[in-house]
Structures are given as C-alpha cells and as structure tokens.
Amino acid sequence: MSFEENLKEANEALEKLNDKELSLDESVKIYKAGLESIKKARLELEKAKLEVEQIDG
C-alpha cells in the first residue's frame, strides 16, 4: 500500500472515531487500525527520505 493510501486510511479512521455511537471495542479496533496505517505511512516516508539522501549524498 502506498503512502497516500495509508494516510487516507488513517484519516478515515479518525473520522470514524468521531462517531459518538461507536462501542468501546469498535473504537479500539479502529484506533489500532489507524495507528497501523500511520506506522506504515511513516515507514514509506522514511524510505523516500533515505532515497533522496542517497541521491544528494
């Protein structure tokens, strides 16, 4: 999954968490999924950063 897709999933999770009718269990599941998407996006960003540094260096 791309950086953009992971970022989109994280944003969707945040929107879902604003739903006041979610159960605690569902909120926790959505929160975990959002964090995982953010983690994957950060890894993609770090890989891109390293690539740019190699090109510049």
All heavy atoms as TSV, in Angstrom:
chain	resi	resn	atom	element	x	y	z
A	1	MET	N	N	0.850	-1.180	0.000
A	1	MET	CA	C	0.000	0.000	0.000
A	1	MET	C	C	0.896	1.244	0.000
A	1	MET	O	O	1.926	1.281	0.655
A	1	MET	CB	C	-0.884	-0.037	1.254
A	1	MET	CG	C	-2.058	0.887	1.179
A	1	MET	SD	S	-3.172	0.808	2.601
A	1	MET	CE	C	-3.762	-0.858	2.521
A	2	SER	N	N	0.482	2.242	-0.713
A	2	SER	CA	C	1.285	3.452	-0.850
A	2	SER	C	C	1.143	4.373	0.366
A	2	SER	O	O	0.244	4.210	1.188
A	2	SER	CB	C	0.862	4.223	-2.106
A	2	SER	OG	O	-0.408	4.815	-1.918
A	3	PHE	N	N	2.046	5.352	0.414
A	3	PHE	CA	C	1.996	6.355	1.477
A	3	PHE	C	C	0.634	7.037	1.495
A	3	PHE	O	O	0.013	7.189	2.548
A	3	PHE	CB	C	3.114	7.384	1.248
A	3	PHE	CG	C	3.031	8.577	2.153
A	3	PHE	CD1	C	3.497	8.501	3.451
A	3	PHE	CD2	C	2.477	9.769	1.700
A	3	PHE	CE1	C	3.415	9.601	4.301
A	3	PHE	CE2	C	2.395	10.868	2.532
A	3	PHE	CZ	C	2.863	10.781	3.840
A	4	GLU	N	N	0.174	7.427	0.314
A	4	GLU	CA	C	-1.093	8.146	0.207
A	4	GLU	C	C	-2.275	7.291	0.675
A	4	GLU	O	O	-3.178	7.780	1.356
A	4	GLU	CB	C	-1.317	8.611	-1.234
A	4	GLU	CG	C	-0.364	9.692	-1.689
A	4	GLU	CD	C	0.996	9.167	-2.156
A	4	GLU	OE1	O	1.216	7.925	-2.170
A	4	GLU	OE2	O	1.843	9.994	-2.514
A	5	GLU	N	N	-2.250	6.014	0.319
A	5	GLU	CA	C	-3.329	5.113	0.743
A	5	GLU	C	C	-3.339	4.924	2.264
A	5	GLU	O	O	-4.400	4.912	2.882
A	5	GLU	CB	C	-3.198	3.762	0.042
A	5	GLU	CG	C	-3.480	3.820	-1.443
A	5	GLU	CD	C	-3.077	2.547	-2.172
A	5	GLU	OE1	O	-2.108	1.879	-1.755
A	5	GLU	OE2	O	-3.742	2.239	-3.165
A	6	ASN	N	N	-2.156	4.780	2.835
A	6	ASN	CA	C	-2.070	4.635	4.290
A	6	ASN	C	C	-2.530	5.897	4.997
A	6	ASN	O	O	-3.229	5.833	6.006
A	6	ASN	CB	C	-0.640	4.275	4.711
A	6	ASN	CG	C	-0.331	2.829	4.490
A	6	ASN	OD1	O	-1.069	1.949	4.907
A	6	ASN	ND2	N	0.762	2.565	3.808
A	7	LEU	N	N	-2.156	7.038	4.457
A	7	LEU	CA	C	-2.580	8.299	5.043
A	7	LEU	C	C	-4.098	8.455	4.953
A	7	LEU	O	O	-4.751	8.896	5.908
A	7	LEU	CB	C	-1.870	9.452	4.333
A	7	LEU	CG	C	-1.852	10.785	5.041
A	7	LEU	CD1	C	-1.217	10.676	6.418
A	7	LEU	CD2	C	-1.115	11.807	4.209
A	8	LYS	N	N	-4.660	8.045	3.834
A	8	LYS	CA	C	-6.108	8.107	3.649
A	8	LYS	C	C	-6.811	7.205	4.667
A	8	LYS	O	O	-7.799	7.605	5.271
A	8	LYS	CB	C	-6.475	7.683	2.224
A	8	LYS	CG	C	-7.951	7.727	1.945
A	8	LYS	CD	C	-8.269	7.291	0.528
A	8	LYS	CE	C	-9.770	7.251	0.326
A	8	LYS	NZ	N	-10.152	6.692	-0.962
A	9	GLU	N	N	-6.291	6.000	4.863
A	9	GLU	CA	C	-6.889	5.082	5.838
A	9	GLU	C	C	-6.817	5.655	7.252
A	9	GLU	O	O	-7.749	5.517	8.036
A	9	GLU	CB	C	-6.219	3.715	5.784
A	9	GLU	CG	C	-6.682	2.880	4.631
A	9	GLU	CD	C	-6.265	1.424	4.744
A	9	GLU	OE1	O	-5.704	1.017	5.788
A	9	GLU	OE2	O	-6.517	0.692	3.778
A	10	ALA	N	N	-5.701	6.288	7.584
A	10	ALA	CA	C	-5.560	6.893	8.906
A	10	ALA	C	C	-6.586	8.007	9.090
A	10	ALA	O	O	-7.217	8.117	10.155
A	10	ALA	CB	C	-4.144	7.426	9.096
A	11	ASN	N	N	-6.784	8.816	8.066
A	11	ASN	CA	C	-7.773	9.889	8.136
A	11	ASN	C	C	-9.191	9.345	8.244
A	11	ASN	O	O	-10.020	9.889	8.983
A	11	ASN	CB	C	-7.655	10.815	6.923
A	11	ASN	CG	C	-6.484	11.751	7.037
A	11	ASN	OD1	O	-6.138	12.206	8.123
A	11	ASN	ND2	N	-5.859	12.048	5.915
A	12	GLU	N	N	-9.470	8.256	7.536
A	12	GLU	CA	C	-10.785	7.632	7.623
A	12	GLU	C	C	-11.036	7.078	9.025
A	12	GLU	O	O	-12.144	7.172	9.549
A	12	GLU	CB	C	-10.924	6.530	6.574
A	12	GLU	CG	C	-11.050	7.074	5.163
A	12	GLU	CD	C	-10.996	5.994	4.101
A	12	GLU	OE1	O	-10.772	4.805	4.430
A	12	GLU	OE2	O	-11.169	6.342	2.920
A	13	ALA	N	N	-9.996	6.505	9.634
A	13	ALA	CA	C	-10.126	6.003	10.992
A	13	ALA	C	C	-10.446	7.146	11.952
A	13	ALA	O	O	-11.300	7.009	12.827
A	13	ALA	CB	C	-8.838	5.284	11.416
A	14	LEU	N	N	-9.782	8.272	11.769
A	14	LEU	CA	C	-10.032	9.431	12.617
A	14	LEU	C	C	-11.479	9.909	12.477
A	14	LEU	O	O	-12.138	10.216	13.475
A	14	LEU	CB	C	-9.064	10.556	12.264
A	14	LEU	CG	C	-9.171	11.827	13.082
A	14	LEU	CD1	C	-8.943	11.539	14.560
A	14	LEU	CD2	C	-8.185	12.856	12.587
A	15	GLU	N	N	-11.969	9.946	11.258
A	15	GLU	CA	C	-13.358	10.351	11.036
A	15	GLU	C	C	-14.328	9.388	11.720
A	15	GLU	O	O	-15.309	9.807	12.346
A	15	GLU	CB	C	-13.656	10.407	9.536
A	15	GLU	CG	C	-13.018	11.584	8.841
A	15	GLU	CD	C	-13.287	11.594	7.346
A	15	GLU	OE1	O	-14.270	10.967	6.900
A	15	GLU	OE2	O	-12.515	12.226	6.622
A	16	LYS	N	N	-14.047	8.089	11.620
A	16	LYS	CA	C	-14.914	7.093	12.253
A	16	LYS	C	C	-14.909	7.243	13.778
A	16	LYS	O	O	-15.925	7.028	14.428
A	16	LYS	CB	C	-14.471	5.685	11.880
A	16	LYS	CG	C	-14.759	5.322	10.445
A	16	LYS	CD	C	-14.242	3.928	10.137
A	16	LYS	CE	C	-14.395	3.581	8.674
A	16	LYS	NZ	N	-13.821	2.256	8.374
A	17	LEU	N	N	-13.764	7.582	14.339
A	17	LEU	CA	C	-13.664	7.721	15.792
A	17	LEU	C	C	-14.485	8.888	16.320
A	17	LEU	O	O	-14.795	8.938	17.503
A	17	LEU	CB	C	-12.206	7.865	16.220
A	17	LEU	CG	C	-11.383	6.580	16.151
A	17	LEU	CD1	C	-9.922	6.880	16.422
A	17	LEU	CD2	C	-11.905	5.530	17.116
A	18	ASN	N	N	-14.841	9.814	15.456
A	18	ASN	CA	C	-15.681	10.935	15.874
A	18	ASN	C	C	-17.151	10.553	16.025
A	18	ASN	O	O	-17.943	11.351	16.515
A	18	ASN	CB	C	-15.538	12.097	14.883
A	18	ASN	CG	C	-14.217	12.808	15.044
A	18	ASN	OD1	O	-13.734	13.001	16.140
A	18	ASN	ND2	N	-13.623	13.187	13.924
A	19	ASP	N	N	-17.496	9.338	15.619
A	19	ASP	CA	C	-18.865	8.846	15.751
A	19	ASP	C	C	-19.131	8.497	17.218
A	19	ASP	O	O	-18.534	7.580	17.766
A	19	ASP	CB	C	-19.074	7.619	14.866
A	19	ASP	CG	C	-20.490	7.090	14.900
A	19	ASP	OD1	O	-21.313	7.587	15.704
A	19	ASP	OD2	O	-20.785	6.168	14.116
A	20	LYS	N	N	-20.014	9.224	17.839
A	20	LYS	CA	C	-20.277	9.045	19.271
A	20	LYS	C	C	-21.035	7.760	19.582
A	20	LYS	O	O	-21.141	7.367	20.736
A	20	LYS	CB	C	-21.063	10.241	19.798
A	20	LYS	CG	C	-20.271	11.523	19.730
A	20	LYS	CD	C	-21.070	12.701	20.199
A	20	LYS	CE	C	-20.244	13.965	20.049
A	20	LYS	NZ	N	-20.974	15.155	20.416
A	21	GLU	N	N	-21.549	7.087	18.566
A	21	GLU	CA	C	-22.326	5.882	18.797
A	21	GLU	C	C	-21.487	4.601	18.699
A	21	GLU	O	O	-22.025	3.503	18.817
A	21	GLU	CB	C	-23.502	5.833	17.826
A	21	GLU	CG	C	-24.484	6.967	18.084
A	21	GLU	CD	C	-25.735	6.862	17.232
A	21	GLU	OE1	O	-26.037	5.769	16.742
A	21	GLU	OE2	O	-26.395	7.888	17.080
A	22	LEU	N	N	-20.188	4.725	18.502
A	22	LEU	CA	C	-19.323	3.555	18.437
A	22	LEU	C	C	-19.176	2.929	19.812
A	22	LEU	O	O	-19.084	3.633	20.821
A	22	LEU	CB	C	-17.925	3.939	17.955
A	22	LEU	CG	C	-17.720	4.195	16.477
A	22	LEU	CD1	C	-16.288	4.665	16.241
A	22	LEU	CD2	C	-18.007	2.956	15.667
A	23	SER	N	N	-19.108	1.608	19.825
A	23	SER	CA	C	-18.842	0.921	21.086
A	23	SER	C	C	-17.363	1.077	21.422
A	23	SER	O	O	-16.548	1.428	20.556
A	23	SER	CB	C	-19.189	-0.563	20.968
A	23	SER	OG	O	-18.272	-1.206	20.089
A	24	LEU	N	N	-17.025	0.807	22.644
A	24	LEU	CA	C	-15.627	0.896	23.074
A	24	LEU	C	C	-14.769	-0.080	22.274
A	24	LEU	O	O	-13.686	0.277	21.801
A	24	LEU	CB	C	-15.502	0.623	24.570
A	24	LEU	CG	C	-14.084	0.662	25.136
A	24	LEU	CD1	C	-13.454	2.027	24.914
A	24	LEU	CD2	C	-14.104	0.303	26.606
A	25	ASP	N	N	-15.259	-1.313	22.118
A	25	ASP	CA	C	-14.490	-2.309	21.371
A	25	ASP	C	C	-14.246	-1.870	19.937
A	25	ASP	O	O	-13.139	-2.009	19.410
A	25	ASP	CB	C	-15.211	-3.659	21.374
A	25	ASP	CG	C	-15.160	-4.353	22.726
A	25	ASP	OD1	O	-14.269	-4.026	23.535
A	25	ASP	OD2	O	-16.016	-5.227	22.965
A	26	GLU	N	N	-15.275	-1.352	19.285
A	26	GLU	CA	C	-15.135	-0.897	17.914
A	26	GLU	C	C	-14.183	0.295	17.835
A	26	GLU	O	O	-13.360	0.384	16.929
A	26	GLU	CB	C	-16.499	-0.526	17.328
A	26	GLU	CG	C	-16.479	-0.278	15.857
A	26	GLU	CD	C	-16.120	-1.486	15.009
A	26	GLU	OE1	O	-16.311	-2.638	15.469
A	26	GLU	OE2	O	-15.631	-1.290	13.898
A	27	SER	N	N	-14.262	1.185	18.795
A	27	SER	CA	C	-13.360	2.340	18.833
A	27	SER	C	C	-11.909	1.897	18.948
A	27	SER	O	O	-11.032	2.439	18.266
A	27	SER	CB	C	-13.707	3.257	20.008
A	27	SER	OG	O	-14.969	3.829	19.837
A	28	VAL	N	N	-11.660	0.905	19.790
A	28	VAL	CA	C	-10.295	0.406	19.975
A	28	VAL	C	C	-9.789	-0.229	18.680
A	28	VAL	O	O	-8.641	-0.006	18.273
A	28	VAL	CB	C	-10.221	-0.586	21.156
A	28	VAL	CG1	C	-8.881	-1.291	21.211
A	28	VAL	CG2	C	-10.485	0.136	22.470
A	29	LYS	N	N	-10.635	-1.003	18.013
A	29	LYS	CA	C	-10.235	-1.633	16.751
A	29	LYS	C	C	-9.895	-0.582	15.700
A	29	LYS	O	O	-8.885	-0.691	14.996
A	29	LYS	CB	C	-11.355	-2.530	16.228
A	29	LYS	CG	C	-11.533	-3.805	16.999
A	29	LYS	CD	C	-12.692	-4.613	16.429
A	29	LYS	CE	C	-13.000	-5.806	17.313
A	29	LYS	NZ	N	-14.180	-6.551	16.824
A	30	ILE	N	N	-10.721	0.419	15.595
A	30	ILE	CA	C	-10.492	1.489	14.611
A	30	ILE	C	C	-9.222	2.260	14.959
A	30	ILE	O	O	-8.417	2.595	14.091
A	30	ILE	CB	C	-11.713	2.424	14.528
A	30	ILE	CG1	C	-12.905	1.666	13.943
A	30	ILE	CG2	C	-11.402	3.672	13.706
A	30	ILE	CD1	C	-14.221	2.400	14.056
A	31	TYR	N	N	-9.021	2.531	16.245
A	31	TYR	CA	C	-7.827	3.246	16.703
A	31	TYR	C	C	-6.565	2.466	16.340
A	31	TYR	O	O	-5.604	3.030	15.812
A	31	TYR	CB	C	-7.915	3.458	18.212
A	31	TYR	CG	C	-6.752	4.203	18.794
A	31	TYR	CD1	C	-6.626	5.576	18.646
A	31	TYR	CD2	C	-5.766	3.530	19.511
A	31	TYR	CE1	C	-5.553	6.259	19.182
A	31	TYR	CE2	C	-4.689	4.200	20.048
A	31	TYR	CZ	C	-4.581	5.563	19.888
A	31	TYR	OH	O	-3.519	6.231	20.427
A	32	LYS	N	N	-6.574	1.157	16.605
A	32	LYS	CA	C	-5.418	0.318	16.287
A	32	LYS	C	C	-5.149	0.304	14.785
A	32	LYS	O	O	-3.991	0.391	14.358
A	32	LYS	CB	C	-5.641	-1.113	16.776
A	32	LYS	CG	C	-5.508	-1.282	18.262
A	32	LYS	CD	C	-5.722	-2.736	18.644
A	32	LYS	CE	C	-5.613	-2.952	20.122
A	32	LYS	NZ	N	-5.817	-4.382	20.475
A	33	ALA	N	N	-6.195	0.197	13.988
A	33	ALA	CA	C	-6.036	0.198	12.538
A	33	ALA	C	C	-5.466	1.529	12.064
A	33	ALA	O	O	-4.599	1.565	11.178
A	33	ALA	CB	C	-7.374	-0.091	11.859
A	34	GLY	N	N	-5.929	2.616	12.646
A	34	GLY	CA	C	-5.415	3.936	12.296
A	34	GLY	C	C	-3.945	4.078	12.635
A	34	GLY	O	O	-3.160	4.603	11.841
A	35	LEU	N	N	-3.564	3.592	13.808
A	35	LEU	CA	C	-2.153	3.652	14.197
A	35	LEU	C	C	-1.281	2.818	13.270
A	35	LEU	O	O	-0.165	3.228	12.922
A	35	LEU	CB	C	-1.970	3.159	15.642
A	35	LEU	CG	C	-2.398	4.112	16.741
A	35	LEU	CD1	C	-2.141	3.472	18.105
A	35	LEU	CD2	C	-1.669	5.432	16.651
A	36	GLU	N	N	-1.781	1.671	12.872
A	36	GLU	CA	C	-1.028	0.814	11.953
A	36	GLU	C	C	-0.846	1.511	10.605
A	36	GLU	O	O	0.231	1.458	10.011
A	36	GLU	CB	C	-1.744	-0.522	11.773
A	36	GLU	CG	C	-0.944	-1.531	10.991
A	36	GLU	CD	C	0.359	-1.957	11.652
A	36	GLU	OE1	O	0.463	-1.935	12.901
A	36	GLU	OE2	O	1.294	-2.306	10.915
A	37	SER	N	N	-1.866	2.185	10.138
A	37	SER	CA	C	-1.763	2.931	8.877
A	37	SER	C	C	-0.744	4.054	8.986
A	37	SER	O	O	0.043	4.287	8.056
A	37	SER	CB	C	-3.128	3.498	8.478
A	37	SER	OG	O	-4.027	2.465	8.179
A	38	ILE	N	N	-0.746	4.744	10.105
A	38	ILE	CA	C	0.229	5.818	10.328
A	38	ILE	C	C	1.641	5.251	10.365
A	38	ILE	O	O	2.567	5.818	9.779
A	38	ILE	CB	C	-0.089	6.583	11.629
A	38	ILE	CG1	C	-1.370	7.394	11.448
A	38	ILE	CG2	C	1.076	7.479	12.040
A	38	ILE	CD1	C	-1.917	7.974	12.730
A	39	LYS	N	N	1.811	4.118	11.022
A	39	LYS	CA	C	3.123	3.481	11.105
A	39	LYS	C	C	3.630	3.120	9.710
A	39	LYS	O	O	4.786	3.378	9.369
A	39	LYS	CB	C	3.037	2.226	11.972
A	39	LYS	CG	C	4.331	1.488	12.137
A	39	LYS	CD	C	4.152	0.265	13.014
A	39	LYS	CE	C	5.435	-0.536	13.110
A	39	LYS	NZ	N	5.255	-1.752	13.923
A	40	LYS	N	N	2.761	2.550	8.894
A	40	LYS	CA	C	3.150	2.173	7.537
A	40	LYS	C	C	3.479	3.410	6.703
A	40	LYS	O	O	4.438	3.399	5.921
A	40	LYS	CB	C	2.034	1.373	6.874
A	40	LYS	CG	C	1.871	-0.019	7.456
A	40	LYS	CD	C	0.696	-0.738	6.814
A	40	LYS	CE	C	0.470	-2.098	7.427
A	40	LYS	NZ	N	-0.721	-2.755	6.841
A	41	ALA	N	N	2.710	4.470	6.867
A	41	ALA	CA	C	2.973	5.706	6.132
A	41	ALA	C	C	4.325	6.292	6.546
A	41	ALA	O	O	5.092	6.758	5.694
A	41	ALA	CB	C	1.856	6.720	6.371
A	42	ARG	N	N	4.620	6.247	7.825
A	42	ARG	CA	C	5.914	6.770	8.297
A	42	ARG	C	C	7.073	5.972	7.720
A	42	ARG	O	O	8.112	6.531	7.379
A	42	ARG	CB	C	5.975	6.735	9.827
A	42	ARG	CG	C	5.218	7.837	10.475
A	42	ARG	CD	C	5.384	7.797	11.976
A	42	ARG	NE	N	4.674	8.894	12.598
A	42	ARG	CZ	C	4.390	8.943	13.872
A	42	ARG	NH1	N	4.737	7.969	14.684
A	42	ARG	NH2	N	3.746	9.985	14.366
A	43	LEU	N	N	6.900	4.654	7.636
A	43	LEU	CA	C	7.960	3.821	7.058
A	43	LEU	C	C	8.186	4.168	5.592
A	43	LEU	O	O	9.338	4.249	5.140
A	43	LEU	CB	C	7.604	2.334	7.206
A	43	LEU	CG	C	7.701	1.759	8.608
A	43	LEU	CD1	C	7.153	0.328	8.644
A	43	LEU	CD2	C	9.126	1.788	9.120
A	44	GLU	N	N	7.110	4.370	4.853
A	44	GLU	CA	C	7.236	4.764	3.451
A	44	GLU	C	C	7.927	6.119	3.325
A	44	GLU	O	O	8.764	6.325	2.456
A	44	GLU	CB	C	5.858	4.811	2.784
A	44	GLU	CG	C	5.255	3.458	2.513
A	44	GLU	CD	C	6.071	2.636	1.538
A	44	GLU	OE1	O	6.545	3.194	0.527
A	44	GLU	OE2	O	6.233	1.430	1.791
A	45	LEU	N	N	7.583	7.037	4.193
A	45	LEU	CA	C	8.197	8.358	4.182
A	45	LEU	C	C	9.686	8.265	4.503
A	45	LEU	O	O	10.513	8.926	3.875
A	45	LEU	CB	C	7.481	9.264	5.188
A	45	LEU	CG	C	7.779	10.740	5.137
A	45	LEU	CD1	C	7.459	11.318	3.770
A	45	LEU	CD2	C	6.980	11.463	6.207
A	46	GLU	N	N	10.033	7.430	5.456
A	46	GLU	CA	C	11.436	7.245	5.821
A	46	GLU	C	C	12.229	6.630	4.663
A	46	GLU	O	O	13.362	7.040	4.403
A	46	GLU	CB	C	11.549	6.366	7.067
A	46	GLU	CG	C	12.941	6.247	7.629
A	46	GLU	CD	C	13.537	7.565	8.102
A	46	GLU	OE1	O	12.786	8.457	8.551
A	46	GLU	OE2	O	14.768	7.715	8.034
A	47	LYS	N	N	11.629	5.661	3.978
A	47	LYS	CA	C	12.293	5.071	2.821
A	47	LYS	C	C	12.540	6.116	1.741
A	47	LYS	O	O	13.622	6.168	1.154
A	47	LYS	CB	C	11.452	3.919	2.255
A	47	LYS	CG	C	11.540	2.666	3.075
A	47	LYS	CD	C	10.621	1.530	2.647
A	47	LYS	CE	C	10.238	1.430	1.230
A	47	LYS	NZ	N	9.343	0.285	0.921
A	48	ALA	N	N	11.559	6.957	1.491
A	48	ALA	CA	C	11.712	8.012	0.486
A	48	ALA	C	C	12.805	8.992	0.902
A	48	ALA	O	O	13.612	9.427	0.076
A	48	ALA	CB	C	10.391	8.733	0.278
A	49	LYS	N	N	12.836	9.325	2.177
A	49	LYS	CA	C	13.853	10.250	2.694
A	49	LYS	C	C	15.252	9.677	2.481
A	49	LYS	O	O	16.179	10.382	2.054
A	49	LYS	CB	C	13.606	10.516	4.177
A	49	LYS	CG	C	14.616	11.414	4.823
A	49	LYS	CD	C	14.320	11.571	6.307
A	49	LYS	CE	C	15.440	12.315	7.005
A	49	LYS	NZ	N	15.243	12.364	8.456
A	50	LEU	N	N	15.421	8.388	2.772
A	50	LEU	CA	C	16.723	7.739	2.588
A	50	LEU	C	C	17.132	7.731	1.114
A	50	LEU	O	O	18.311	7.937	0.794
A	50	LEU	CB	C	16.699	6.329	3.151
A	50	LEU	CG	C	16.630	6.205	4.672
A	50	LEU	CD1	C	16.450	4.752	5.084
A	50	LEU	CD2	C	17.870	6.796	5.315
A	51	GLU	N	N	16.179	7.497	0.230
A	51	GLU	CA	C	16.457	7.518	-1.200
A	51	GLU	C	C	16.945	8.887	-1.641
A	51	GLU	O	O	17.913	9.008	-2.405
A	51	GLU	CB	C	15.240	7.102	-2.005
A	51	GLU	CG	C	14.938	5.637	-1.949
A	51	GLU	CD	C	13.733	5.256	-2.792
A	51	GLU	OE1	O	13.494	5.895	-3.839
A	51	GLU	OE2	O	13.022	4.328	-2.382
A	52	VAL	N	N	16.287	9.923	-1.178
A	52	VAL	CA	C	16.669	11.297	-1.532
A	52	VAL	C	C	18.048	11.614	-0.984
A	52	VAL	O	O	18.880	12.213	-1.668
A	52	VAL	CB	C	15.612	12.303	-1.024
A	52	VAL	CG1	C	16.126	13.741	-1.154
A	52	VAL	CG2	C	14.307	12.129	-1.770
A	53	GLU	N	N	18.319	11.188	0.245
A	53	GLU	CA	C	19.638	11.430	0.835
A	53	GLU	C	C	20.732	10.722	0.050
A	53	GLU	O	O	21.826	11.253	-0.114
A	53	GLU	CB	C	19.651	10.985	2.298
A	53	GLU	CG	C	18.868	11.908	3.204
A	53	GLU	CD	C	18.783	11.395	4.637
A	53	GLU	OE1	O	19.228	10.264	4.931
A	53	GLU	OE2	O	18.228	12.151	5.485
A	54	GLN	N	N	20.437	9.517	-0.459
A	54	GLN	CA	C	21.432	8.793	-1.254
A	54	GLN	C	C	21.690	9.500	-2.578
A	54	GLN	O	O	22.824	9.551	-3.046
A	54	GLN	CB	C	20.964	7.361	-1.505
A	54	GLN	CG	C	21.053	6.478	-0.287
A	54	GLN	CD	C	20.533	5.070	-0.551
A	54	GLN	OE1	O	19.930	4.799	-1.582
A	54	GLN	NE2	N	20.770	4.180	0.389
A	55	ILE	N	N	20.644	10.054	-3.161
A	55	ILE	CA	C	20.800	10.775	-4.424
A	55	ILE	C	C	21.622	12.039	-4.203
A	55	ILE	O	O	22.521	12.365	-4.975
A	55	ILE	CB	C	19.419	11.120	-5.024
A	55	ILE	CG1	C	18.701	9.854	-5.457
A	55	ILE	CG2	C	19.557	12.091	-6.186
A	55	ILE	CD1	C	17.238	10.046	-5.799
A	56	ASP	N	N	21.322	12.749	-3.119
A	56	ASP	CA	C	22.015	14.010	-2.817
A	56	ASP	C	C	23.430	13.773	-2.313
A	56	ASP	O	O	24.298	14.625	-2.490
A	56	ASP	CB	C	21.245	14.831	-1.775
A	56	ASP	CG	C	20.016	15.493	-2.361
A	56	ASP	OD1	O	19.890	15.572	-3.600
A	56	ASP	OD2	O	19.165	15.923	-1.563
A	57	GLY	N	N	23.623	12.642	-1.639
A	57	GLY	CA	C	24.902	12.410	-0.978
A	57	GLY	C	C	25.875	11.747	-1.859
A	57	GLY	O	O	27.018	11.678	-1.833
